[in-house]
Amino acid sequence: MPDPQDIGRLGHRYFPIIRNNSTAEEETISRAQNIEFRGTYTTEKIYELGRVGPIGSAQDPADLAVTWEVNLYEELRSEFVLSGKDVDVDTSYNMGDLIGENDNELYLLILDTAGNLDDEVVYKDMTVARITWRFQVGAVCTTTIEVEGSGGSWLTTPAHGAQTLDPTSIGGAKGKEARIWFGDSAGSGPTAADRAFRLQSFTIQAAFPLETVRELGRRQIVGKLANPVDVTVDFDVLAADYQPHNSFFEATGADYDLTDPKLVDIIYVRLYDPDLAEGNTAIRAWKIENCRATDTTPQRAQVRGLATSRYALTSEKETTTDSGGLIVYKGDVS
Protein backbone atom coordinates (compact mmCIF):
# COMPACT_ATOMS: atom_id res chain seq x y z
CA MET A 1 0.00 0.00 0.00
CA PRO A 2 1.61 3.28 -1.08
CA ASP A 3 1.67 6.40 1.09
CA PRO A 4 -1.55 8.35 0.19
CA GLN A 5 -1.19 11.66 -1.63
CA ASP A 6 -3.86 13.26 0.57
CA ILE A 7 -2.97 14.26 4.13
CA GLY A 8 -6.60 13.65 5.06
CA ARG A 9 -10.08 14.64 3.93
CA LEU A 10 -12.65 17.00 5.41
CA GLY A 11 -16.43 16.79 5.22
CA HIS A 12 -16.80 19.40 2.49
CA ARG A 13 -15.25 16.91 0.04
CA TYR A 14 -18.15 14.44 0.43
CA PHE A 15 -21.49 14.53 -1.39
CA PRO A 16 -24.26 12.13 -0.23
CA ILE A 17 -26.71 11.05 -2.95
CA ILE A 18 -29.93 9.04 -2.67
CA ARG A 19 -31.72 7.13 -5.43
CA ASN A 20 -34.99 5.19 -5.55
CA ASN A 21 -34.70 2.64 -8.35
CA SER A 22 -38.45 1.98 -8.36
CA THR A 23 -39.26 5.59 -9.28
CA ALA A 24 -35.86 6.57 -10.82
CA GLU A 25 -35.86 9.64 -8.54
CA GLU A 26 -32.36 10.73 -7.48
CA GLU A 27 -31.27 13.67 -5.31
CA THR A 28 -28.11 15.04 -3.78
CA ILE A 29 -28.82 15.35 -0.05
CA SER A 30 -28.60 19.05 0.84
CA ARG A 31 -28.01 20.42 4.37
CA ALA A 32 -26.38 17.13 5.45
CA GLN A 33 -24.40 17.44 8.67
CA ASN A 34 -22.96 13.93 8.92
CA ILE A 35 -23.28 10.54 7.28
CA GLU A 36 -22.01 7.12 8.31
CA PHE A 37 -21.81 3.95 6.22
CA ARG A 38 -21.52 0.80 8.37
CA GLY A 39 -21.00 -2.90 7.77
CA THR A 40 -21.58 -5.65 10.34
CA TYR A 41 -20.08 -9.08 9.64
CA THR A 42 -21.27 -11.41 12.38
CA THR A 43 -18.38 -13.80 12.99
CA GLU A 44 -18.46 -17.09 14.87
CA LYS A 45 -15.13 -18.44 16.03
CA ILE A 46 -14.73 -22.19 15.71
CA TYR A 47 -13.03 -24.31 18.38
CA GLU A 48 -12.39 -28.01 18.80
CA LEU A 49 -11.68 -30.41 21.61
CA GLY A 50 -7.98 -30.75 22.36
CA ARG A 51 -6.97 -27.36 20.93
CA VAL A 52 -6.25 -24.30 23.10
CA GLY A 53 -6.95 -21.67 20.41
CA PRO A 54 -9.61 -21.26 17.72
CA ILE A 55 -9.28 -23.31 14.55
CA GLY A 56 -10.98 -20.73 12.32
CA SER A 57 -14.18 -18.75 11.91
CA ALA A 58 -17.36 -18.55 9.86
CA GLN A 59 -19.29 -15.41 8.93
CA ASP A 60 -22.95 -14.65 8.30
CA PRO A 61 -23.99 -12.49 5.31
CA ALA A 62 -23.07 -8.83 5.72
CA ASP A 63 -25.57 -6.41 7.26
CA LEU A 64 -25.10 -2.91 5.82
CA ALA A 65 -26.56 0.34 7.14
CA VAL A 66 -26.33 4.08 6.52
CA THR A 67 -27.27 6.85 8.97
CA TRP A 68 -27.29 10.53 8.10
CA GLU A 69 -28.41 13.75 9.74
CA VAL A 70 -29.66 16.86 7.97
CA ASN A 71 -30.82 20.25 9.15
CA LEU A 72 -34.57 20.71 8.85
CA TYR A 73 -35.46 23.18 6.11
CA GLU A 74 -38.31 23.70 3.67
CA GLU A 75 -37.48 20.91 1.22
CA LEU A 76 -38.33 17.21 1.70
CA ARG A 77 -36.66 15.98 -1.46
CA SER A 78 -34.58 13.16 0.03
CA GLU A 79 -37.52 12.01 2.20
CA PHE A 80 -39.76 12.06 -0.89
CA VAL A 81 -37.22 9.90 -2.73
CA LEU A 82 -37.28 7.32 0.08
CA SER A 83 -41.09 7.26 0.16
CA GLY A 84 -41.51 6.90 -3.61
CA LYS A 85 -43.06 10.36 -4.03
CA ASP A 86 -42.58 12.84 -6.87
CA VAL A 87 -40.09 15.38 -5.52
CA ASP A 88 -41.42 18.17 -7.77
CA VAL A 89 -45.16 17.56 -7.36
CA ASP A 90 -46.08 16.00 -4.02
CA THR A 91 -46.45 18.07 -0.84
CA SER A 92 -46.70 15.33 1.81
CA TYR A 93 -45.93 11.71 2.59
CA ASN A 94 -46.86 9.34 5.39
CA MET A 95 -45.24 6.39 7.09
CA GLY A 96 -47.23 3.89 5.06
CA ASP A 97 -45.54 5.22 1.91
CA LEU A 98 -42.15 4.04 3.20
CA ILE A 99 -43.15 0.39 3.65
CA GLY A 100 -42.26 -1.59 0.54
CA GLU A 101 -39.73 0.95 -0.74
CA ASN A 102 -36.76 -1.42 -0.45
CA ASP A 103 -34.86 -0.61 -3.65
CA ASN A 104 -33.10 2.56 -2.52
CA GLU A 105 -29.42 3.24 -3.06
CA LEU A 106 -27.10 5.50 -1.04
CA TYR A 107 -23.98 6.93 -2.62
CA LEU A 108 -21.15 8.94 -1.10
CA LEU A 109 -19.20 10.77 -3.78
CA ILE A 110 -15.67 11.53 -2.58
CA LEU A 111 -13.41 14.30 -3.86
CA ASP A 112 -9.69 14.58 -3.20
CA THR A 113 -8.20 17.60 -1.44
CA ALA A 114 -7.86 19.41 -4.78
CA GLY A 115 -11.60 18.99 -5.46
CA ASN A 116 -11.26 16.31 -8.13
CA LEU A 117 -13.63 13.33 -8.34
CA ASP A 118 -11.86 10.40 -6.71
CA ASP A 119 -13.89 7.52 -5.20
CA GLU A 120 -17.48 6.61 -4.40
CA VAL A 121 -19.16 4.35 -1.85
CA VAL A 122 -22.50 2.74 -2.77
CA TYR A 123 -24.89 0.68 -0.61
CA LYS A 124 -27.82 -0.98 -2.39
CA ASP A 125 -31.25 -2.50 -1.66
CA MET A 126 -31.77 -0.13 1.26
CA THR A 127 -34.95 -0.01 3.35
CA VAL A 128 -35.86 2.66 5.92
CA ALA A 129 -35.39 1.44 9.49
CA ARG A 130 -35.87 4.67 11.44
CA ILE A 131 -36.53 8.40 11.01
CA THR A 132 -36.14 10.85 13.90
CA TRP A 133 -37.04 14.54 13.96
CA ARG A 134 -35.58 16.62 16.82
CA PHE A 135 -36.54 20.09 18.05
CA GLN A 136 -34.59 21.63 20.92
CA VAL A 137 -34.17 25.03 22.54
CA GLY A 138 -30.92 26.62 21.40
CA ALA A 139 -30.17 24.02 18.72
CA VAL A 140 -30.82 23.62 15.00
CA CYS A 141 -33.74 21.27 14.30
CA THR A 142 -32.67 18.05 12.56
CA THR A 143 -33.79 14.89 10.81
CA THR A 144 -31.85 11.65 11.28
CA ILE A 145 -32.53 8.78 8.88
CA GLU A 146 -31.28 5.20 9.15
CA VAL A 147 -31.57 2.68 6.33
CA GLU A 148 -30.45 -0.95 6.08
CA GLY A 149 -29.59 -3.08 3.06
CA SER A 150 -27.67 -5.94 1.55
CA GLY A 151 -25.20 -4.84 -1.14
CA GLY A 152 -22.25 -2.48 -1.11
CA SER A 153 -19.15 -1.49 -3.05
CA TRP A 154 -16.25 0.97 -2.95
CA LEU A 155 -15.93 2.33 -6.48
CA THR A 156 -12.48 3.50 -7.55
CA THR A 157 -14.12 5.15 -10.57
CA PRO A 158 -17.12 7.24 -9.40
CA ALA A 159 -20.51 6.54 -10.97
CA HIS A 160 -21.54 10.18 -10.51
CA GLY A 161 -20.15 13.43 -11.79
CA ALA A 162 -20.00 16.81 -10.04
CA GLN A 163 -23.01 17.52 -7.78
CA THR A 164 -24.95 20.71 -7.00
CA LEU A 165 -26.48 21.45 -3.60
CA ASP A 166 -29.64 23.50 -2.99
CA PRO A 167 -28.45 27.14 -3.36
CA THR A 168 -31.59 29.01 -2.27
CA SER A 169 -33.33 27.37 0.70
CA ILE A 170 -32.54 28.30 4.30
CA GLY A 171 -29.62 26.57 6.00
CA GLY A 172 -31.69 25.48 8.96
CA ALA A 173 -34.00 26.65 11.73
CA LYS A 174 -33.55 26.62 15.49
CA GLY A 175 -36.03 25.44 18.08
CA LYS A 176 -37.50 28.92 18.50
CA GLU A 177 -39.19 28.43 15.11
CA ALA A 178 -41.06 25.25 16.17
CA ARG A 179 -44.53 25.22 17.76
CA ILE A 180 -46.51 22.22 19.01
CA TRP A 181 -50.22 21.69 19.69
CA PHE A 182 -51.64 18.90 21.88
CA GLY A 183 -55.09 18.07 20.51
CA ASP A 184 -57.57 19.57 18.07
CA SER A 185 -60.35 20.91 20.28
CA ALA A 186 -61.85 22.97 17.46
CA GLY A 187 -61.78 20.10 14.97
CA SER A 188 -60.28 22.33 12.31
CA GLY A 189 -56.52 22.33 12.96
CA PRO A 190 -54.14 23.99 15.42
CA THR A 191 -55.70 26.65 17.65
CA ALA A 192 -54.40 28.77 20.52
CA ALA A 193 -56.34 26.69 23.05
CA ASP A 194 -54.25 23.59 22.31
CA ARG A 195 -50.78 25.11 21.99
CA ALA A 196 -48.03 23.72 24.23
CA PHE A 197 -45.82 26.17 26.15
CA ARG A 198 -42.42 26.01 27.89
CA LEU A 199 -41.29 23.06 25.77
CA GLN A 200 -37.52 22.53 25.90
CA SER A 201 -37.16 19.56 23.54
CA PHE A 202 -39.49 17.53 21.36
CA THR A 203 -38.66 14.37 19.42
CA ILE A 204 -40.73 12.37 16.92
CA GLN A 205 -39.52 8.93 15.88
CA ALA A 206 -40.87 6.48 13.32
CA ALA A 207 -39.30 3.02 13.68
CA PHE A 208 -39.86 0.20 11.20
CA PRO A 209 -38.87 -3.21 12.66
CA LEU A 210 -37.06 -4.94 9.80
CA GLU A 211 -37.09 -8.63 8.95
CA THR A 212 -33.88 -9.89 7.35
CA VAL A 213 -34.44 -12.63 4.75
CA ARG A 214 -31.62 -15.16 4.25
CA GLU A 215 -31.46 -18.51 2.47
CA LEU A 216 -29.22 -21.52 2.14
CA GLY A 217 -26.72 -21.26 -0.68
CA ARG A 218 -26.62 -17.43 -0.82
CA ARG A 219 -23.72 -15.43 0.62
CA GLN A 220 -25.66 -12.15 0.66
CA ILE A 221 -28.95 -11.59 2.41
CA VAL A 222 -31.95 -11.80 0.09
CA GLY A 223 -33.34 -8.50 1.34
CA LYS A 224 -35.06 -6.66 4.17
CA LEU A 225 -38.79 -6.18 4.71
CA ALA A 226 -40.36 -3.50 6.91
CA ASN A 227 -43.03 -4.32 9.47
CA PRO A 228 -45.75 -1.76 10.38
CA VAL A 229 -44.34 1.40 11.88
CA ASP A 230 -44.10 2.35 15.57
CA VAL A 231 -44.48 6.12 16.01
CA THR A 232 -43.36 7.59 19.33
CA VAL A 233 -42.95 11.06 20.80
CA ASP A 234 -41.00 12.31 23.79
CA PHE A 235 -40.63 15.82 25.16
CA ASP A 236 -39.30 17.85 28.07
CA VAL A 237 -41.25 20.83 29.40
CA LEU A 238 -40.63 23.36 32.16
CA ALA A 239 -43.08 23.18 35.06
CA ALA A 240 -45.72 25.92 34.73
CA ASP A 241 -49.23 25.69 36.19
CA TYR A 242 -50.76 22.26 35.48
CA GLN A 243 -49.84 21.98 31.81
CA PRO A 244 -49.30 19.64 30.04
CA HIS A 245 -50.96 17.20 32.47
CA ASN A 246 -54.37 18.54 31.50
CA SER A 247 -53.74 17.35 27.92
CA PHE A 248 -52.68 13.78 28.77
CA PHE A 249 -54.67 12.69 31.83
CA GLU A 250 -58.38 12.41 32.52
CA ALA A 251 -59.93 15.09 34.70
CA THR A 252 -61.60 14.16 37.99
CA GLY A 253 -63.37 17.31 39.02
CA ALA A 254 -60.74 20.03 39.24
CA ASP A 255 -57.89 17.46 39.41
CA TYR A 256 -56.13 15.17 36.93
CA ASP A 257 -55.84 11.44 37.54
CA LEU A 258 -52.21 10.48 36.95
CA THR A 259 -53.16 6.80 36.78
CA ASP A 260 -55.49 7.30 33.80
CA PRO A 261 -53.72 8.50 30.61
CA LYS A 262 -56.19 9.73 28.00
CA LEU A 263 -56.04 9.61 24.24
CA VAL A 264 -54.91 12.78 22.43
CA ASP A 265 -56.45 12.58 18.98
CA ILE A 266 -53.91 14.75 17.15
CA ILE A 267 -50.57 16.41 17.86
CA TYR A 268 -49.51 19.09 15.40
CA VAL A 269 -45.97 20.34 14.90
CA ARG A 270 -45.08 23.31 12.73
CA LEU A 271 -41.66 24.65 11.78
CA TYR A 272 -41.80 28.29 10.67
CA ASP A 273 -39.67 30.24 8.21
CA PRO A 274 -37.03 32.10 10.29
CA ASP A 275 -36.73 34.84 7.64
CA LEU A 276 -40.40 35.87 7.84
CA ALA A 277 -42.65 37.15 10.64
CA GLU A 278 -42.63 34.99 13.77
CA GLY A 279 -45.10 32.12 13.64
CA ASN A 280 -46.42 33.27 10.27
CA THR A 281 -45.34 30.86 7.49
CA ALA A 282 -44.93 27.13 8.10
CA ILE A 283 -42.23 25.53 5.95
CA ARG A 284 -42.66 22.01 7.42
CA ALA A 285 -45.42 20.36 9.44
CA TRP A 286 -46.18 17.02 11.12
CA LYS A 287 -49.50 15.47 12.17
CA ILE A 288 -49.32 12.63 14.72
CA GLU A 289 -52.53 10.73 15.33
CA ASN A 290 -53.97 9.16 18.48
CA CYS A 291 -51.22 9.48 21.09
CA ARG A 292 -51.27 8.21 24.65
CA ALA A 293 -48.68 8.56 27.43
CA THR A 294 -46.53 5.47 28.09
CA ASP A 295 -43.94 6.89 30.48
CA THR A 296 -43.98 10.12 32.46
CA THR A 297 -42.07 12.16 34.99
CA PRO A 298 -44.86 14.53 36.08
CA GLN A 299 -42.45 16.67 38.11
CA ARG A 300 -38.74 16.81 38.71
CA ALA A 301 -37.33 19.52 40.98
CA GLN A 302 -33.76 20.30 41.99
CA VAL A 303 -31.76 22.87 43.92
CA ARG A 304 -30.80 25.96 41.88
CA GLY A 305 -32.53 24.74 38.72
CA LEU A 306 -35.81 24.85 36.85
CA ALA A 307 -38.37 22.17 37.61
CA THR A 308 -39.34 20.01 34.62
CA SER A 309 -41.76 17.37 33.37
CA ARG A 310 -40.98 14.62 30.86
CA TYR A 311 -43.39 12.61 28.73
CA ALA A 312 -43.09 9.66 26.36
CA LEU A 313 -46.04 8.95 24.06
CA THR A 314 -46.99 6.36 21.48
CA SER A 315 -49.32 6.64 18.51
CA GLU A 316 -51.64 3.73 19.26
CA LYS A 317 -53.62 3.72 16.00
CA GLU A 318 -53.99 5.57 12.73
CA THR A 319 -56.96 7.70 11.74
CA THR A 320 -55.81 8.35 8.18
CA THR A 321 -55.83 5.02 6.34
CA ASP A 322 -52.37 3.55 5.67
CA SER A 323 -50.61 6.57 7.20
CA GLY A 324 -49.09 4.70 10.13
CA GLY A 325 -50.38 7.54 12.33
CA LEU A 326 -47.86 10.12 11.09
CA ILE A 327 -48.06 12.47 8.09
CA VAL A 328 -45.23 14.84 7.11
CA TYR A 329 -45.93 17.97 5.08
CA LYS A 330 -43.96 20.35 2.93
CA GLY A 331 -45.48 23.64 4.00
CA ASP A 332 -48.46 23.65 6.35
CA VAL A 333 -50.88 20.90 7.34
CA SER A 334 -53.41 20.33 4.58
C-alpha positions as CSV (number, residue, x, y, z in Angstrom):
1,M,0.0,0.0,0.0
2,P,1.6,3.3,-1.1
3,D,1.7,6.4,1.1
4,P,-1.6,8.4,0.2
5,Q,-1.2,11.7,-1.6
6,D,-3.9,13.3,0.6
7,I,-3.0,14.3,4.1
8,G,-6.6,13.6,5.1
9,R,-10.1,14.6,3.9
10,L,-12.6,17.0,5.4
11,G,-16.4,16.8,5.2
12,H,-16.8,19.4,2.5
13,R,-15.2,16.9,0.0
14,Y,-18.1,14.4,0.4
15,F,-21.5,14.5,-1.4
16,P,-24.3,12.1,-0.2
17,I,-26.7,11.1,-3.0
18,I,-29.9,9.0,-2.7
19,R,-31.7,7.1,-5.4
20,N,-35.0,5.2,-5.6
21,N,-34.7,2.6,-8.4
22,S,-38.5,2.0,-8.4
23,T,-39.3,5.6,-9.3
24,A,-35.9,6.6,-10.8
25,E,-35.9,9.6,-8.5
26,E,-32.4,10.7,-7.5
27,E,-31.3,13.7,-5.3
28,T,-28.1,15.0,-3.8
29,I,-28.8,15.4,-0.1
30,S,-28.6,19.0,0.8
31,R,-28.0,20.4,4.4
32,A,-26.4,17.1,5.5
33,Q,-24.4,17.4,8.7
34,N,-23.0,13.9,8.9
35,I,-23.3,10.5,7.3
36,E,-22.0,7.1,8.3
37,F,-21.8,4.0,6.2
38,R,-21.5,0.8,8.4
39,G,-21.0,-2.9,7.8
40,T,-21.6,-5.7,10.3
41,Y,-20.1,-9.1,9.6
42,T,-21.3,-11.4,12.4
43,T,-18.4,-13.8,13.0
44,E,-18.5,-17.1,14.9
45,K,-15.1,-18.4,16.0
46,I,-14.7,-22.2,15.7
47,Y,-13.0,-24.3,18.4
48,E,-12.4,-28.0,18.8
49,L,-11.7,-30.4,21.6
50,G,-8.0,-30.7,22.4
51,R,-7.0,-27.4,20.9
52,V,-6.2,-24.3,23.1
53,G,-7.0,-21.7,20.4
54,P,-9.6,-21.3,17.7
55,I,-9.3,-23.3,14.6
56,G,-11.0,-20.7,12.3
57,S,-14.2,-18.8,11.9
58,A,-17.4,-18.6,9.9
59,Q,-19.3,-15.4,8.9
60,D,-22.9,-14.7,8.3
61,P,-24.0,-12.5,5.3
62,A,-23.1,-8.8,5.7
63,D,-25.6,-6.4,7.3
64,L,-25.1,-2.9,5.8
65,A,-26.6,0.3,7.1
66,V,-26.3,4.1,6.5
67,T,-27.3,6.8,9.0
68,W,-27.3,10.5,8.1
69,E,-28.4,13.7,9.7
70,V,-29.7,16.9,8.0
71,N,-30.8,20.3,9.2
72,L,-34.6,20.7,8.8
73,Y,-35.5,23.2,6.1
74,E,-38.3,23.7,3.7
75,E,-37.5,20.9,1.2
76,L,-38.3,17.2,1.7
77,R,-36.7,16.0,-1.5
78,S,-34.6,13.2,0.0
79,E,-37.5,12.0,2.2
80,F,-39.8,12.1,-0.9
81,V,-37.2,9.9,-2.7
82,L,-37.3,7.3,0.1
83,S,-41.1,7.3,0.2
84,G,-41.5,6.9,-3.6
85,K,-43.1,10.4,-4.0
86,D,-42.6,12.8,-6.9
87,V,-40.1,15.4,-5.5
88,D,-41.4,18.2,-7.8
89,V,-45.2,17.6,-7.4
90,D,-46.1,16.0,-4.0
91,T,-46.5,18.1,-0.8
92,S,-46.7,15.3,1.8
93,Y,-45.9,11.7,2.6
94,N,-46.9,9.3,5.4
95,M,-45.2,6.4,7.1
96,G,-47.2,3.9,5.1
97,D,-45.5,5.2,1.9
98,L,-42.1,4.0,3.2
99,I,-43.2,0.4,3.6
100,G,-42.3,-1.6,0.5
101,E,-39.7,0.9,-0.7
102,N,-36.8,-1.4,-0.4
103,D,-34.9,-0.6,-3.6
104,N,-33.1,2.6,-2.5
105,E,-29.4,3.2,-3.1
106,L,-27.1,5.5,-1.0
107,Y,-24.0,6.9,-2.6
108,L,-21.2,8.9,-1.1
109,L,-19.2,10.8,-3.8
110,I,-15.7,11.5,-2.6
111,L,-13.4,14.3,-3.9
112,D,-9.7,14.6,-3.2
113,T,-8.2,17.6,-1.4
114,A,-7.9,19.4,-4.8
115,G,-11.6,19.0,-5.5
116,N,-11.3,16.3,-8.1
117,L,-13.6,13.3,-8.3
118,D,-11.9,10.4,-6.7
119,D,-13.9,7.5,-5.2
120,E,-17.5,6.6,-4.4
121,V,-19.2,4.4,-1.9
122,V,-22.5,2.7,-2.8
123,Y,-24.9,0.7,-0.6
124,K,-27.8,-1.0,-2.4
125,D,-31.3,-2.5,-1.7
126,M,-31.8,-0.1,1.3
127,T,-35.0,0.0,3.4
128,V,-35.9,2.7,5.9
129,A,-35.4,1.4,9.5
130,R,-35.9,4.7,11.4
131,I,-36.5,8.4,11.0
132,T,-36.1,10.8,13.9
133,W,-37.0,14.5,14.0
134,R,-35.6,16.6,16.8
135,F,-36.5,20.1,18.0
136,Q,-34.6,21.6,20.9
137,V,-34.2,25.0,22.5
138,G,-30.9,26.6,21.4
139,A,-30.2,24.0,18.7
140,V,-30.8,23.6,15.0
141,C,-33.7,21.3,14.3
142,T,-32.7,18.1,12.6
143,T,-33.8,14.9,10.8
144,T,-31.8,11.6,11.3
145,I,-32.5,8.8,8.9
146,E,-31.3,5.2,9.1
147,V,-31.6,2.7,6.3
148,E,-30.4,-0.9,6.1
149,G,-29.6,-3.1,3.1
150,S,-27.7,-5.9,1.5
151,G,-25.2,-4.8,-1.1
152,G,-22.3,-2.5,-1.1
153,S,-19.2,-1.5,-3.1
154,W,-16.3,1.0,-3.0
155,L,-15.9,2.3,-6.5
156,T,-12.5,3.5,-7.6
157,T,-14.1,5.2,-10.6
158,P,-17.1,7.2,-9.4
159,A,-20.5,6.5,-11.0
160,H,-21.5,10.2,-10.5
161,G,-20.1,13.4,-11.8
162,A,-20.0,16.8,-10.0
163,Q,-23.0,17.5,-7.8
164,T,-24.9,20.7,-7.0
165,L,-26.5,21.5,-3.6
166,D,-29.6,23.5,-3.0
167,P,-28.5,27.1,-3.4
168,T,-31.6,29.0,-2.3
169,S,-33.3,27.4,0.7
170,I,-32.5,28.3,4.3
171,G,-29.6,26.6,6.0
172,G,-31.7,25.5,9.0
173,A,-34.0,26.7,11.7
174,K,-33.6,26.6,15.5
175,G,-36.0,25.4,18.1
176,K,-37.5,28.9,18.5
177,E,-39.2,28.4,15.1
178,A,-41.1,25.3,16.2
179,R,-44.5,25.2,17.8
180,I,-46.5,22.2,19.0
181,W,-50.2,21.7,19.7
182,F,-51.6,18.9,21.9
183,G,-55.1,18.1,20.5
184,D,-57.6,19.6,18.1
185,S,-60.4,20.9,20.3
186,A,-61.9,23.0,17.5
187,G,-61.8,20.1,15.0
188,S,-60.3,22.3,12.3
189,G,-56.5,22.3,13.0
190,P,-54.1,24.0,15.4
191,T,-55.7,26.6,17.7
192,A,-54.4,28.8,20.5
193,A,-56.3,26.7,23.1
194,D,-54.3,23.6,22.3
195,R,-50.8,25.1,22.0
196,A,-48.0,23.7,24.2
197,F,-45.8,26.2,26.1
198,R,-42.4,26.0,27.9
199,L,-41.3,23.1,25.8
200,Q,-37.5,22.5,25.9
201,S,-37.2,19.6,23.5
202,F,-39.5,17.5,21.4
203,T,-38.7,14.4,19.4
204,I,-40.7,12.4,16.9
205,Q,-39.5,8.9,15.9
206,A,-40.9,6.5,13.3
207,A,-39.3,3.0,13.7
208,F,-39.9,0.2,11.2
209,P,-38.9,-3.2,12.7
210,L,-37.1,-4.9,9.8
211,E,-37.1,-8.6,8.9
212,T,-33.9,-9.9,7.3
213,V,-34.4,-12.6,4.8
214,R,-31.6,-15.2,4.2
215,E,-31.5,-18.5,2.5
216,L,-29.2,-21.5,2.1
217,G,-26.7,-21.3,-0.7
218,R,-26.6,-17.4,-0.8
219,R,-23.7,-15.4,0.6
220,Q,-25.7,-12.1,0.7
221,I,-29.0,-11.6,2.4
222,V,-32.0,-11.8,0.1
223,G,-33.3,-8.5,1.3
224,K,-35.1,-6.7,4.2
225,L,-38.8,-6.2,4.7
226,A,-40.4,-3.5,6.9
227,N,-43.0,-4.3,9.5
228,P,-45.8,-1.8,10.4
229,V,-44.3,1.4,11.9
230,D,-44.1,2.4,15.6
231,V,-44.5,6.1,16.0
232,T,-43.4,7.6,19.3
233,V,-42.9,11.1,20.8
234,D,-41.0,12.3,23.8
235,F,-40.6,15.8,25.2
236,D,-39.3,17.9,28.1
237,V,-41.2,20.8,29.4
238,L,-40.6,23.4,32.2
239,A,-43.1,23.2,35.1
240,A,-45.7,25.9,34.7
241,D,-49.2,25.7,36.2
242,Y,-50.8,22.3,35.5
243,Q,-49.8,22.0,31.8
244,P,-49.3,19.6,30.0
245,H,-51.0,17.2,32.5
246,N,-54.4,18.5,31.5
247,S,-53.7,17.3,27.9
248,F,-52.7,13.8,28.8
249,F,-54.7,12.7,31.8
250,E,-58.4,12.4,32.5
251,A,-59.9,15.1,34.7
252,T,-61.6,14.2,38.0
253,G,-63.4,17.3,39.0
254,A,-60.7,20.0,39.2
255,D,-57.9,17.5,39.4
256,Y,-56.1,15.2,36.9
257,D,-55.8,11.4,37.5
258,L,-52.2,10.5,37.0
259,T,-53.2,6.8,36.8
260,D,-55.5,7.3,33.8
261,P,-53.7,8.5,30.6
262,K,-56.2,9.7,28.0
263,L,-56.0,9.6,24.2
264,V,-54.9,12.8,22.4
265,D,-56.4,12.6,19.0
266,I,-53.9,14.7,17.2
267,I,-50.6,16.4,17.9
268,Y,-49.5,19.1,15.4
269,V,-46.0,20.3,14.9
270,R,-45.1,23.3,12.7
271,L,-41.7,24.6,11.8
272,Y,-41.8,28.3,10.7
273,D,-39.7,30.2,8.2
274,P,-37.0,32.1,10.3
275,D,-36.7,34.8,7.6
276,L,-40.4,35.9,7.8
277,A,-42.6,37.1,10.6
278,E,-42.6,35.0,13.8
279,G,-45.1,32.1,13.6
280,N,-46.4,33.3,10.3
281,T,-45.3,30.9,7.5
282,A,-44.9,27.1,8.1
283,I,-42.2,25.5,6.0
284,R,-42.7,22.0,7.4
285,A,-45.4,20.4,9.4
286,W,-46.2,17.0,11.1
287,K,-49.5,15.5,12.2
288,I,-49.3,12.6,14.7
289,E,-52.5,10.7,15.3
290,N,-54.0,9.2,18.5
291,C,-51.2,9.5,21.1
292,R,-51.3,8.2,24.7
293,A,-48.7,8.6,27.4
294,T,-46.5,5.5,28.1
295,D,-43.9,6.9,30.5
296,T,-44.0,10.1,32.5
297,T,-42.1,12.2,35.0
298,P,-44.9,14.5,36.1
299,Q,-42.4,16.7,38.1
300,R,-38.7,16.8,38.7
301,A,-37.3,19.5,41.0
302,Q,-33.8,20.3,42.0
303,V,-31.8,22.9,43.9
304,R,-30.8,26.0,41.9
305,G,-32.5,24.7,38.7
306,L,-35.8,24.9,36.8
307,A,-38.4,22.2,37.6
308,T,-39.3,20.0,34.6
309,S,-41.8,17.4,33.4
310,R,-41.0,14.6,30.9
311,Y,-43.4,12.6,28.7
312,A,-43.1,9.7,26.4
313,L,-46.0,8.9,24.1
314,T,-47.0,6.4,21.5
315,S,-49.3,6.6,18.5
316,E,-51.6,3.7,19.3
317,K,-53.6,3.7,16.0
318,E,-54.0,5.6,12.7
319,T,-57.0,7.7,11.7
320,T,-55.8,8.3,8.2
321,T,-55.8,5.0,6.3
322,D,-52.4,3.5,5.7
323,S,-50.6,6.6,7.2
324,G,-49.1,4.7,10.1
325,G,-50.4,7.5,12.3
326,L,-47.9,10.1,11.1
327,I,-48.1,12.5,8.1
328,V,-45.2,14.8,7.1
329,Y,-45.9,18.0,5.1
330,K,-44.0,20.4,2.9
331,G,-45.5,23.6,4.0
332,D,-48.5,23.6,6.4
333,V,-50.9,20.9,7.3
334,S,-53.4,20.3,4.6
